[in-house]
Amino acid sequence: MGSASFQDRPPLVAVTPQGLYCRAGNFYIDPWRPVERALVTHAHGDHARSGSQRYLGARTGLGLLQRRLGADSVIDTLEYGEKLTVGDTTVSFHPAGHVLGSAQIRIEHQGEVWVVSGDYKRTPDPTCAPFEVVRCHTFITEATFGLPIYRWDDPRLVAQDILRWWDANREVGRSAVLFCYALGKAQRLLAELGKLTDRPAYVHGAVNGLVTAYREAGVKMLPTQLVSETEKGASFAGALVLAPPSAGGSTWMRRFGEAETAFASGWMRVRGNRRRRGFDRGFVLSDHADWPDLLRTVADTQAEKVLVTHGQTDSLSHYLRERGVDASPLATPFEGEAED
């Protein structure tokens, strides 16, 4: 992006004990400790944490941020692409394609542009705005699935496979319990399945409120019913149930009688993960970019420098360096396996 060099300047965004900090704007991005002003890429718990004095996020994600951060939190919002002067910087939010309201944060200061991508994906998702390429000088990318083994199938084909699995269980009177992340993945599954059938699905309490937030934002999904609101002793034979992974193996599962379980996640791409986690089926569906799309996105931004965080940071940055990209890991306290 252009030929100007900013190598002699201090980095526009740096890691501090509180989180990623932009000194020129005096704000933090997805801080892991309470700060005066936090810019938030999206509402997942490892990015949006309560306790800060003031927040700024994308307007379409406001409902989710309010649920995550609390009704008393002060949350300002911007439309995608709308610019705001913050300190000596100009900031704007751009679609990340990850979940409802997810955003990349563009920061401009004295002609230099950085983009903090947060979590993102390039595959189609009916529940959120599609990823927007934002050209920049420095790009901070995630690397949750930063290995060549991770390549995603067409999500429409995955949804068809899930429907066939549900139908097969209906035919023999079993319930089909599909485990998935409560924010983003559950709603995406309900939206994709809603294109194929109008049968209602049951949802765990942890999923229900977030489904409501998506409906309020105008996202079309299968009709749902809260498991806890069914009559005591009611049969779930033939039903599809969406639940977070934490519900697996709990007493909550007893009500479903004979059931087959499955997990929808990008982690199911690795042979043996399903078996180790004790699921009957695994469906490969991720809300993060796969290996080809990580590489494509880095190229599309035309960034002169790439900082890699969250996940397979060493692998991705090493691969990029071998191909002439100025890339390096950006270490943060949260480098473990991400929810997907």
Residue frames relative to the residue before (quaternion, step in Angstrom):
aa qw qx qy qz dx dy dz
M 1.0000 0.0000 0.0000 0.0000 0.00 0.00 0.00
G 0.8273 -0.0950 0.0282 0.5530 3.56 -0.16 1.26
S 0.4780 -0.6891 0.4767 0.2635 3.53 -1.30 0.08
A 0.4450 0.7015 -0.4584 0.3159 3.60 1.25 -0.06
S 0.2466 -0.7657 0.5781 0.1367 3.55 -1.07 0.79
F 0.1215 -0.8015 0.5839 0.0431 3.55 -0.91 0.94
Q 0.2943 0.8103 -0.4706 0.1881 3.56 1.27 0.36
D 0.6728 0.5056 -0.3075 0.4439 3.60 1.11 -0.61
R 0.5992 0.5630 -0.3633 0.4382 3.59 1.24 -0.19
P 0.5231 -0.5660 0.4992 0.3961 3.60 -1.18 0.35
P 0.6113 -0.5709 0.3766 0.3982 3.64 -1.05 0.60
L 0.5234 -0.6562 0.4535 0.2998 3.54 -1.02 0.85
V 0.7655 0.1476 -0.0802 0.6211 3.58 1.17 -0.67
A 0.0048 0.8115 -0.5823 0.0481 3.58 -0.82 0.99
V 0.5047 -0.6314 0.4966 0.3162 3.57 -1.24 0.50
T 0.0108 -0.7699 0.6377 -0.0215 3.57 -0.95 0.98
P 0.6969 -0.4580 0.3216 0.4484 3.63 -1.20 0.13
Q 0.6825 0.4696 -0.2885 0.4801 3.62 1.18 -0.49
G 0.7091 -0.3839 0.2827 0.5195 3.58 1.14 -0.55
L 0.7225 -0.3667 0.3165 0.4933 3.55 -1.27 -0.35
Y 0.0668 -0.8364 0.5433 -0.0282 3.57 -0.62 1.17
C 0.1780 -0.7441 0.6364 0.0985 3.54 -1.06 0.89
R 0.3044 -0.7878 0.5087 0.1672 3.58 -0.29 1.27
A 0.6424 0.5492 -0.3347 0.4167 3.58 0.95 -0.83
G 0.7552 0.3398 -0.1933 0.5261 3.58 1.13 -0.61
N 0.2932 -0.7800 0.4876 0.2607 3.56 1.34 -0.30
F 0.5735 0.5330 -0.4248 0.4545 3.55 0.75 1.11
Y 0.3507 -0.7048 0.5787 0.2130 3.53 -1.36 0.34
I 0.2687 -0.7368 0.5946 0.1771 3.54 -1.24 0.49
D 0.8376 -0.1040 0.0087 0.5363 3.58 -0.69 1.16
P 0.0885 0.8418 -0.5296 0.0555 3.63 0.82 0.91
W 0.3784 -0.7327 0.5205 0.2218 3.56 -1.11 0.66
R 0.7154 0.2768 -0.2420 0.5941 3.57 1.32 0.14
P 0.6246 -0.5493 0.3783 0.4063 3.63 -1.13 0.49
V 0.0199 -0.7854 0.6179 -0.0317 3.57 -1.01 0.94
E 0.6694 -0.4941 0.3595 0.4224 3.56 -1.31 0.10
R 0.8116 -0.0067 0.0310 0.5834 3.61 0.88 -0.90
A 0.0699 -0.8059 0.5876 -0.0200 3.55 -0.74 1.14
L 0.1827 -0.7186 0.6599 0.1214 3.53 -1.02 0.91
V 0.1619 -0.8312 0.5314 0.0204 3.57 -0.68 1.14
T 0.3900 -0.7422 0.4981 0.2211 3.57 -0.82 1.03
H 0.7821 -0.1907 0.1293 0.5790 3.62 1.04 -0.69
A 0.6714 -0.5972 0.3218 0.2983 3.54 -1.32 0.34
H 0.4108 0.6877 -0.5079 0.3168 3.65 1.13 0.16
G 0.6216 -0.6315 0.3374 0.3179 3.54 -1.03 0.88
D 0.6681 0.4766 -0.3213 0.4725 3.61 1.12 -0.42
H 0.6985 0.4020 -0.2712 0.5263 3.59 1.30 0.13
A 0.7668 0.2482 -0.1375 0.5757 3.60 1.06 -0.71
R 0.0424 0.8106 -0.5768 0.0922 3.55 -0.35 1.28
S 0.4798 -0.6903 0.4670 0.2742 3.57 -0.97 0.85
G 0.6235 0.5931 -0.3996 0.3160 3.56 -1.32 0.24
S 0.5912 0.5664 -0.3833 0.4274 3.62 1.16 -0.35
Q 0.5902 -0.6152 0.3959 0.3413 3.56 -1.17 0.60
R 0.8106 -0.0079 0.0534 0.5831 3.58 0.98 -0.80
Y 0.1655 -0.7912 0.5855 0.0614 3.56 -1.08 0.82
L 0.0983 -0.7507 0.6472 0.0889 3.52 -1.32 0.46
G 0.1053 0.8035 -0.5744 0.1155 3.57 -0.80 1.04
A 0.6517 -0.4842 0.3935 0.4313 3.55 -1.32 -0.03
R 0.5754 -0.6531 0.3721 0.3223 3.57 -0.91 0.95
T 0.6608 0.5195 -0.3355 0.4253 3.62 0.92 -0.75
G 0.6926 0.4637 -0.2827 0.4747 3.59 1.20 -0.33
L 0.3490 0.7839 -0.4689 0.2092 3.58 1.27 0.05
G 0.6614 0.5220 -0.3234 0.4307 3.60 0.85 -0.92
L 0.6705 0.4849 -0.2946 0.4780 3.56 0.98 -0.82
L 0.6472 0.5150 -0.3247 0.4588 3.59 0.98 -0.81
Q 0.6284 0.5298 -0.3386 0.4579 3.60 1.02 -0.73
R 0.6594 0.4934 -0.3093 0.4755 3.57 0.99 -0.77
R 0.6897 0.4860 -0.2799 0.4580 3.58 1.00 -0.82
L 0.7937 0.3648 -0.1607 0.4595 3.57 0.83 -1.03
G 0.5674 -0.6053 0.3818 0.4073 3.58 1.23 -0.32
A 0.6049 -0.6160 0.3830 0.3284 3.54 -1.08 0.81
D 0.6884 0.4898 -0.2863 0.4519 3.61 1.11 -0.59
S 0.4964 0.6661 -0.4328 0.3502 3.61 1.21 -0.14
V 0.3727 -0.7025 0.5621 0.2271 3.56 -1.09 0.75
I 0.0448 0.8175 -0.5647 0.1040 3.57 -0.34 1.30
D 0.1311 -0.7584 0.6364 0.0516 3.55 -0.69 1.17
T 0.1491 -0.8068 0.5673 0.0713 3.59 -1.12 0.56
L 0.1832 -0.7376 0.6369 0.1290 3.50 -1.37 0.42
E 0.4831 -0.5940 0.5437 0.3438 3.54 -1.22 0.50
Y 0.6131 -0.5186 0.4230 0.4198 3.57 -1.17 0.43
G 0.8180 0.2461 -0.1984 0.4805 3.57 -0.93 0.96
E 0.5518 0.6069 -0.3993 0.4096 3.61 1.22 -0.30
K 0.2907 -0.7862 0.5262 0.1433 3.59 -0.85 0.97
L 0.0557 -0.7824 0.6203 0.0025 3.54 -1.16 0.74
T 0.3536 -0.7093 0.5669 0.2249 3.56 -0.98 0.86
V 0.0216 0.7731 -0.6314 0.0560 3.56 -0.75 1.10
G 0.7984 -0.0643 -0.0126 0.5985 3.57 -0.35 1.25
D 0.7644 -0.3001 0.2534 0.5113 3.56 -0.78 -1.05
T 0.6182 0.5412 -0.3385 0.4586 3.60 1.23 0.32
T 0.2711 -0.6868 0.6332 0.2322 3.50 -1.40 0.16
V 0.0775 -0.8149 0.5743 0.0104 3.58 -0.70 1.07
S 0.0315 0.7685 -0.6391 0.0046 3.53 -1.28 0.51
F 0.3552 -0.7230 0.5610 0.1906 3.53 -1.26 0.56
H 0.0656 -0.8031 0.5920 -0.0141 3.57 -0.95 0.94
P 0.6121 -0.6074 0.3469 0.3689 3.62 -0.93 0.86
A 0.2335 -0.7784 0.5733 0.1044 3.54 -1.02 0.94
G 0.3931 -0.7609 0.4496 0.2538 3.60 1.25 -0.24
H 0.4711 0.7059 -0.4177 0.3245 3.59 1.27 0.19
V 0.7422 -0.1792 0.1649 0.6244 3.58 0.72 -1.16
L 0.7300 -0.3856 0.3017 0.4768 3.58 -1.28 0.03
G 0.8454 0.1674 -0.1348 0.4891 3.57 -0.82 1.01
S 0.4570 0.6895 -0.4619 0.3201 3.61 1.21 0.04
A 0.0595 -0.8260 0.5597 -0.0292 3.54 -1.01 0.81
Q 0.3335 -0.6223 0.6585 0.2605 3.45 -1.42 0.41
I 0.2655 -0.7658 0.5640 0.1577 3.57 -1.04 0.73
R 0.1894 -0.7775 0.5956 0.0702 3.55 -0.68 1.18
I 0.0631 -0.7912 0.6082 -0.0079 3.57 -0.85 1.03
E 0.0489 -0.7994 0.5988 0.0007 3.57 -0.76 1.05
H 0.0795 0.7851 -0.6064 0.0979 3.56 -0.92 0.99
Q 0.8449 -0.1226 0.0416 0.5190 3.57 -0.62 1.21
G 0.7657 -0.3947 0.1821 0.4741 3.53 0.89 1.01
E 0.6341 0.5091 -0.3304 0.4792 3.60 1.25 -0.18
V 0.1350 -0.8076 0.5728 0.0374 3.57 -0.91 0.96
W 0.0613 -0.7535 0.6544 0.0173 3.54 -0.96 1.00
V 0.1188 -0.7575 0.6354 0.0920 3.55 -1.21 0.60
V 0.1575 -0.7470 0.6414 0.0767 3.54 -0.87 1.05
S 0.2970 -0.8319 0.4445 0.1490 3.56 -0.26 1.27
G 0.2832 -0.7134 0.5772 0.2787 3.60 1.04 -0.66
D 0.6645 -0.3872 0.3549 0.5316 3.59 -0.92 -0.92
Y 0.0445 0.8181 -0.5704 0.0583 3.58 -0.97 0.77
K 0.0559 -0.7640 0.6381 0.0771 3.53 -1.35 0.26
R 0.3806 -0.7336 0.5276 0.1966 3.54 -1.27 0.49
T 0.5595 0.6058 -0.4008 0.3991 3.63 1.21 -0.26
P 0.6100 -0.5871 0.3803 0.3722 3.62 -1.09 0.63
D 0.0140 0.7742 -0.6307 0.0508 3.55 -1.12 0.81
P 0.3405 -0.7839 0.4802 0.1975 3.63 -0.48 1.13
T 0.6522 0.5518 -0.3137 0.4145 3.61 1.22 -0.21
C 0.8077 0.1775 -0.1055 0.5523 3.62 1.16 -0.13
A 0.6363 -0.5246 0.3986 0.4013 3.56 -1.28 0.36
P 0.5092 -0.6675 0.4445 0.3123 3.60 -0.97 0.78
F 0.6581 -0.5258 0.3881 0.3740 3.53 -1.25 0.61
E 0.1702 -0.7705 0.6086 0.0836 3.54 -1.06 0.85
V 0.3790 -0.7077 0.5469 0.2374 3.57 -0.81 0.97
V 0.0563 -0.7852 0.6167 -0.0002 3.56 -0.87 1.04
R 0.3250 -0.7614 0.5269 0.1921 3.58 -0.48 1.16
C 0.0570 0.8093 -0.5750 0.1056 3.56 -0.98 0.84
H 0.5385 -0.5931 0.4823 0.3544 3.54 -1.33 0.13
T 0.7842 0.0943 -0.0413 0.6118 3.58 1.06 -0.81
F 0.1165 -0.7958 0.5940 0.0167 3.55 -0.84 1.06
I 0.1692 -0.7547 0.6271 0.0926 3.57 -0.85 1.02
T 0.0484 -0.8311 0.5530 -0.0335 3.54 -0.42 1.27
E 0.4482 -0.6266 0.5579 0.3087 3.53 -1.23 0.50
A 0.1258 -0.7808 0.6046 0.0947 3.57 -1.29 0.25
T 0.0824 0.8370 -0.5354 0.0779 3.58 1.05 0.80
F 0.7907 0.1511 -0.0661 0.5896 3.57 0.94 -0.91
G 0.2160 0.8384 -0.4652 0.1843 3.52 0.95 1.00
L 0.5403 0.5496 -0.4528 0.4483 3.56 0.76 1.10
P 0.6102 -0.6083 0.3590 0.3589 3.62 -1.01 0.72
I 0.5660 0.6124 -0.3950 0.3856 3.62 1.13 -0.43
Y 0.6829 0.5040 -0.2885 0.4431 3.58 1.10 -0.63
R 0.2194 0.7348 -0.6010 0.2251 3.53 -0.38 1.37
W 0.2975 -0.8125 0.4832 0.1337 3.56 -0.62 1.14
D 0.4204 -0.6580 0.5685 0.2590 3.52 -1.26 0.65
D 0.6673 -0.4581 0.3908 0.4382 3.55 -1.32 0.20
P 0.4483 -0.7199 0.4517 0.2771 3.65 -0.61 1.04
R 0.5891 0.5671 -0.3787 0.4336 3.61 1.11 -0.49
L 0.6446 0.5003 -0.3149 0.4847 3.58 1.07 -0.70
V 0.6158 0.5308 -0.3432 0.4704 3.59 1.07 -0.70
A 0.6471 0.5154 -0.3208 0.4612 3.60 0.95 -0.85
Q 0.6367 0.5187 -0.3281 0.4667 3.60 1.00 -0.75
D 0.6376 0.5260 -0.3150 0.4664 3.57 1.06 -0.78
I 0.6418 0.5128 -0.3177 0.4734 3.57 1.02 -0.81
L 0.6468 0.5139 -0.3254 0.4600 3.59 0.96 -0.82
R 0.6350 0.5155 -0.3332 0.4691 3.61 0.99 -0.77
W 0.6345 0.5199 -0.3216 0.4729 3.59 1.03 -0.78
W 0.6403 0.5092 -0.3135 0.4821 3.59 0.97 -0.85
D 0.6612 0.5107 -0.3082 0.4550 3.60 0.87 -0.92
A 0.6477 0.5226 -0.3233 0.4504 3.59 0.96 -0.85
N 0.6668 0.4776 -0.3038 0.4847 3.59 1.02 -0.70
R 0.6031 0.5536 -0.3534 0.4527 3.58 1.06 -0.67
E 0.6513 0.5532 -0.3138 0.4139 3.56 0.95 -0.88
V 0.7652 0.3221 -0.1853 0.5257 3.60 1.09 -0.64
G 0.5640 -0.6599 0.3596 0.3422 3.59 1.27 0.30
R 0.4850 0.6367 -0.4573 0.3877 3.59 1.15 0.59
S 0.4122 -0.6428 0.5664 0.3099 3.54 -1.22 0.43
A 0.2682 -0.7441 0.5940 0.1466 3.56 -1.19 0.65
V 0.0890 -0.8111 0.5780 0.0100 3.57 -0.38 1.25
L 0.1030 -0.8133 0.5727 -0.0006 3.53 -0.49 1.27
F 0.2125 -0.7866 0.5713 0.0985 3.57 -0.54 1.21
C 0.1445 0.7719 -0.6003 0.1512 3.55 -0.99 0.92
Y 0.6144 -0.5353 0.4145 0.4053 3.55 -1.22 0.39
A 0.5248 -0.7031 0.3928 0.2756 3.57 -0.85 1.07
L 0.7586 0.2950 -0.1796 0.5525 3.60 1.08 -0.63
G 0.8076 0.2350 -0.2103 0.4983 3.55 -0.62 1.16
K 0.7621 0.3685 -0.2166 0.4863 3.56 0.50 -1.16
A 0.6562 0.5150 -0.3266 0.4444 3.61 0.85 -0.91
Q 0.6922 0.4740 -0.2852 0.4635 3.57 0.88 -0.92
R 0.6221 0.5319 -0.3413 0.4622 3.57 1.05 -0.69
L 0.6401 0.5167 -0.3207 0.4695 3.58 0.99 -0.79
L 0.6664 0.4987 -0.3035 0.4639 3.58 0.92 -0.89
A 0.6612 0.4966 -0.3103 0.4689 3.59 1.06 -0.71
E 0.6635 0.4903 -0.3113 0.4716 3.60 0.93 -0.85
L 0.6685 0.4816 -0.3012 0.4802 3.61 0.95 -0.83
G 0.6068 0.5801 -0.3437 0.4209 3.57 1.13 -0.62
K 0.6063 0.5356 -0.3529 0.4701 3.57 1.24 -0.30
L 0.7361 0.4415 -0.2020 0.4717 3.57 1.24 -0.53
T 0.7989 0.0358 0.0170 0.6002 3.59 1.16 -0.57
D 0.3085 -0.7352 0.5611 0.2222 3.56 -1.27 0.28
R 0.3594 0.7354 -0.5005 0.2822 3.57 1.24 0.33
P 0.4526 -0.6895 0.4821 0.2955 3.63 -0.91 0.77
A 0.2331 -0.7402 0.6130 0.1484 3.54 -1.30 0.49
Y 0.3956 -0.6811 0.5585 0.2601 3.55 -1.26 0.43
V 0.1237 -0.8021 0.5813 0.0581 3.57 -1.09 0.69
H 0.5299 -0.5986 0.5162 0.3073 3.51 -1.29 0.63
G 0.6501 -0.5445 0.3667 0.3827 3.58 -1.17 0.52
A 0.6380 0.5381 -0.3299 0.4411 3.59 1.05 -0.71
V 0.6703 0.4781 -0.2815 0.4928 3.57 1.21 -0.51
N 0.6111 0.6483 -0.3421 0.2988 3.55 0.97 -0.92
G 0.6984 0.4778 -0.2928 0.4452 3.60 0.76 -0.99
L 0.6542 0.5084 -0.3066 0.4686 3.55 1.08 -0.71
V 0.5856 0.5442 -0.3607 0.4805 3.58 1.14 -0.60
T 0.6288 0.5413 -0.3240 0.4546 3.56 1.02 -0.84
A 0.6486 0.5200 -0.3169 0.4566 3.58 0.96 -0.86
Y 0.6492 0.5010 -0.3169 0.4766 3.59 1.00 -0.75
R 0.6388 0.5126 -0.3357 0.4653 3.59 0.96 -0.80
E 0.6418 0.5283 -0.3215 0.4535 3.59 1.00 -0.82
A 0.6741 0.4703 -0.2804 0.4957 3.57 1.21 -0.56
G 0.6015 -0.6183 0.3342 0.3797 3.59 1.29 0.12
V 0.4467 0.6861 -0.4607 0.3429 3.59 1.25 0.26
K 0.3143 -0.7573 0.5478 0.1661 3.60 -0.84 1.03
M 0.0627 0.7959 -0.5937 0.1013 3.56 -0.82 1.07
L 0.6786 -0.4273 0.3816 0.4598 3.55 -1.33 0.05
P 0.5184 -0.5774 0.5009 0.3834 3.60 -1.13 0.45
T 0.1402 -0.8133 0.5630 0.0434 3.57 -1.01 0.80
Q 0.1389 -0.7560 0.6332 0.0905 3.51 -1.30 0.49
L 0.4595 -0.6874 0.4942 0.2683 3.55 -0.96 0.90
V 0.5145 -0.6645 0.4469 0.3066 3.58 -0.77 1.03
S 0.6921 0.5085 -0.2848 0.4258 3.58 0.88 -0.92
E 0.6746 0.4845 -0.3003 0.4690 3.60 1.21 -0.30
T 0.4882 0.6292 -0.4561 0.3972 3.61 1.22 0.21
E 0.6048 -0.5713 0.4068 0.3773 3.56 -1.16 0.55
K 0.5701 -0.5969 0.4391 0.3547 3.55 -1.08 0.73
G 0.8084 0.2341 -0.2029 0.5005 3.55 -0.86 1.00
A 0.4214 0.7095 -0.4712 0.3115 3.60 1.27 0.04
S 0.4377 -0.6990 0.5044 0.2556 3.55 -1.09 0.72
F 0.2215 -0.7610 0.5987 0.1157 3.53 -1.08 0.83
A 0.2778 0.7813 -0.5161 0.2147 3.59 1.23 0.34
G 0.8300 0.1908 -0.1651 0.4974 3.56 -0.81 1.02
A 0.5628 0.6269 -0.3772 0.3847 3.58 1.28 -0.07
L 0.3238 -0.6748 0.6172 0.2425 3.53 -1.34 0.40
V 0.0736 -0.7960 0.6008 -0.0042 3.56 -0.84 1.03
L 0.1650 -0.7753 0.6032 0.0887 3.60 -0.86 0.98
A 0.0844 0.8046 -0.5749 0.1223 3.54 -0.78 1.07
P 0.5243 -0.6118 0.4723 0.3575 3.60 -1.17 0.47
P 0.6478 -0.5447 0.3518 0.3998 3.62 -1.11 0.55
S 0.5947 0.5997 -0.3635 0.3932 3.60 1.09 -0.62
A 0.6220 0.5521 -0.3448 0.4353 3.60 1.20 -0.42
G 0.5328 0.6457 -0.4034 0.3693 3.59 1.19 -0.36
G 0.8186 0.2201 -0.1811 0.4987 3.56 -0.91 0.92
S 0.5654 0.5908 -0.3903 0.4232 3.60 1.26 0.03
T 0.6694 -0.4867 0.3723 0.4200 3.57 -1.30 0.20
W 0.5125 0.6536 -0.4056 0.3816 3.60 1.23 -0.44
M 0.6466 0.5577 -0.3140 0.4149 3.58 1.09 -0.70
R 0.5429 0.6702 -0.3964 0.3146 3.60 1.13 -0.55
R 0.6311 0.5907 -0.3371 0.3730 3.59 1.04 -0.76
F 0.6619 0.5517 -0.3056 0.4052 3.60 1.18 -0.47
G 0.3924 -0.7392 0.4775 0.2674 3.59 1.24 -0.04
E 0.7925 -0.1734 0.1630 0.5615 3.56 -0.87 -0.92
A 0.1010 0.8136 -0.5563 0.1356 3.56 -0.53 1.20
E 0.2251 -0.7129 0.6398 0.1781 3.50 -1.29 0.48
T 0.2382 -0.7998 0.5403 0.1075 3.56 -0.93 0.91
A 0.0310 -0.7723 0.6343 0.0189 3.55 -1.26 0.53
F 0.2203 -0.7497 0.6097 0.1327 3.54 -1.29 0.39
A 0.1830 -0.7767 0.5963 0.0880 3.57 -0.88 1.00
S 0.3467 0.7244 -0.5142 0.3011 3.56 -0.39 1.25
G 0.5812 -0.5650 0.4550 0.3686 3.53 -1.23 0.40
W 0.5752 0.6031 -0.3714 0.4092 3.58 1.18 -0.52
M 0.5840 0.5938 -0.3704 0.4113 3.59 1.19 -0.37
R 0.4929 0.6536 -0.4366 0.3732 3.58 1.26 -0.08
V 0.6677 0.4844 -0.2977 0.4805 3.60 1.12 -0.63
R 0.4504 -0.7003 0.4905 0.2571 3.54 -0.70 1.14
G 0.7596 0.3523 -0.2762 0.4717 3.57 -0.85 0.95
N 0.5509 0.6212 -0.4056 0.3823 3.63 1.13 -0.44
R 0.6495 0.5147 -0.3252 0.4555 3.57 0.93 -0.88
R 0.6755 0.5013 -0.2970 0.4518 3.57 0.88 -0.95
R 0.6654 0.5091 -0.3073 0.4513 3.59 0.92 -0.89
R 0.7244 0.4255 -0.2447 0.4840 3.57 1.03 -0.73
G 0.5151 -0.7129 0.3717 0.2971 3.56 1.28 0.08
F 0.4682 0.6622 -0.4636 0.3568 3.60 1.10 0.54
D 0.5150 -0.6424 0.4732 0.3132 3.56 -1.16 0.65
R 0.7992 0.0893 -0.0271 0.5938 3.59 1.08 -0.75
G 0.1482 -0.7617 0.6196 0.1183 3.53 -1.27 0.40
F 0.1085 -0.7796 0.6148 0.0497 3.58 -0.93 0.92
V 0.3243 -0.7680 0.5258 0.1690 3.55 -0.71 1.11
L 0.2866 0.7199 -0.5772 0.2577 3.54 -0.31 1.32
S 0.0135 -0.8359 0.5462 -0.0535 3.56 -0.50 1.19
D 0.3313 -0.7198 0.5752 0.2031 3.53 -1.25 0.57
H 0.6082 0.4925 -0.3584 0.5090 3.56 1.28 0.46
A 0.6040 -0.5511 0.4325 0.3800 3.55 -1.28 0.37
D 0.3645 -0.6958 0.5672 0.2476 3.56 -1.09 0.71
W 0.7717 -0.3831 0.2463 0.4440 3.55 -1.33 0.07
P 0.6906 0.4634 -0.3175 0.4556 3.66 0.72 -0.89
D 0.6953 0.4733 -0.2917 0.4555 3.59 0.96 -0.77
L 0.5572 0.5578 -0.3991 0.4681 3.60 1.16 -0.40
L 0.6831 0.4809 -0.2808 0.4725 3.57 0.89 -0.97
R 0.6498 0.5218 -0.3138 0.4550 3.58 0.97 -0.88
T 0.6688 0.5105 -0.3076 0.4444 3.57 0.95 -0.85
V 0.6182 0.5315 -0.3440 0.4658 3.57 0.96 -0.81
A 0.6743 0.4870 -0.2957 0.4698 3.59 0.91 -0.89
D 0.6664 0.5314 -0.3067 0.4236 3.58 0.92 -0.92
T 0.6559 0.5229 -0.3223 0.4387 3.62 1.02 -0.72
Q 0.2505 -0.7880 0.5095 0.2382 3.58 1.25 -0.53
A 0.2558 0.7994 -0.5045 0.2027 3.57 1.15 0.62
E 0.4257 -0.6918 0.5279 0.2480 3.56 -1.09 0.79
K 0.7812 0.1337 -0.0653 0.6062 3.57 1.20 -0.56
V 0.1171 -0.7877 0.6035 0.0403 3.57 -1.01 0.88
L 0.1197 -0.7649 0.6311 0.0481 3.56 -0.91 1.00
V 0.2053 -0.8193 0.5332 0.0488 3.54 -0.72 1.14
T 0.0465 0.8115 -0.5769 0.0804 3.58 -0.77 1.06
H 0.8130 0.3090 -0.2084 0.4473 3.56 -1.36 0.20
G 0.8392 0.1490 -0.1406 0.5037 3.59 -0.05 1.24
Q 0.8147 -0.2128 0.1965 0.5024 3.52 -1.01 -0.96
T 0.0116 -0.8692 0.4942 -0.0133 3.55 0.74 1.12
D 0.6779 0.4958 -0.3051 0.4490 3.60 0.88 -0.90
S 0.6644 0.5223 -0.3098 0.4357 3.58 0.90 -0.92
L 0.7043 0.4591 -0.2787 0.4641 3.56 0.80 -0.98
S 0.6795 0.4839 -0.3140 0.4534 3.60 0.84 -0.88
H 0.6252 0.5289 -0.3394 0.4628 3.62 1.04 -0.73
Y 0.6466 0.5194 -0.3168 0.4602 3.59 0.93 -0.90
L 0.6735 0.4941 -0.3008 0.4602 3.58 0.91 -0.89
R 0.6440 0.5245 -0.3302 0.4485 3.59 0.95 -0.82
E 0.6330 0.5387 -0.3340 0.4445 3.58 1.02 -0.79
R 0.7279 0.3884 -0.2195 0.5207 3.56 1.21 -0.49
G 0.6854 -0.5642 0.2592 0.3805 3.53 1.16 0.64
V 0.5283 0.6156 -0.4181 0.4089 3.59 1.26 0.20
D 0.4019 -0.6813 0.5552 0.2569 3.59 -0.98 0.84
A 0.2064 0.7968 -0.5258 0.2147 3.57 0.08 1.33
S 0.0811 0.7863 -0.6097 0.0584 3.57 -1.12 0.68
P 0.5632 -0.5900 0.4438 0.3712 3.61 -1.15 0.50
L 0.1890 -0.7303 0.6436 0.1292 3.53 -1.24 0.60
A 0.2294 -0.8281 0.4987 0.1134 3.55 -0.07 1.30
T 0.0092 0.7526 -0.6583 0.0119 3.54 -1.10 0.87
P 0.6487 -0.5303 0.3604 0.4099 3.62 -1.21 0.24
F 0.7296 0.4149 -0.2257 0.4945 3.60 1.18 -0.37
E 0.2193 0.7976 -0.5190 0.2151 3.53 0.24 1.34
G 0.4470 0.7009 -0.4506 0.3254 3.59 1.23 0.28
E 0.7345 -0.3893 0.3059 0.4640 3.54 -1.31 -0.17
A 0.3339 -0.7617 0.5285 0.1706 3.53 -0.72 1.09
E 0.5200 -0.5796 0.5144 0.3592 3.53 -1.24 0.50
D 0.0230 0.7905 -0.6116 0.0242 3.57 -1.05 0.72
